[in-house]
Amino acid sequence: EVQLQASGGGLVQSGWSLRLSCAASGFTFDDYAIGWFRQAPGKEREGISCISSRGDRTYYADSVKGRFTISSDSAKNTVYLQMNSLKPEDTAVYYCAVMKRYYADPVLTLARQHEYDYWGQGTLVTVSS
């Protein structure tokens, strides 16, 4: 059974940092992408970053580029999202998900949310001003 467990959310002040973790288990896909998404109240879910199975390809949405860093630890089957310089507009529920491929165009990898077959339960990040 494929499982994704997102954790690390919390309440922080503007400018602070948080690191989210996505612990993955139960799949042995040859190639895959792990994506981080977020959904703020009243807004559509937004793809913010993704990483390939070998960790050699990453992509960031403009909204987080330069502030967030995605990484992976294959030994722990965990993907991390280091979030620095947090802003109140980063407040959202953050989800990780897995897709069974990583497109040559990373924009597609993040945009095709419907192709992410398995999703974690989400972790809430609240950034106060």
Secondary structure, 3 states (H helix, E strand, C coil): CCEEEEECCEEEECCCCEEEEEEEECCCCCCCEEEEEEECCCCCCEEEEEEECCCCCEEECCCCCCCEEEEEECCCCEEEEEECCCCHHHCEEEEEEEECCCCCCHHHHHHCHHHEEEECCCEEEEEEC
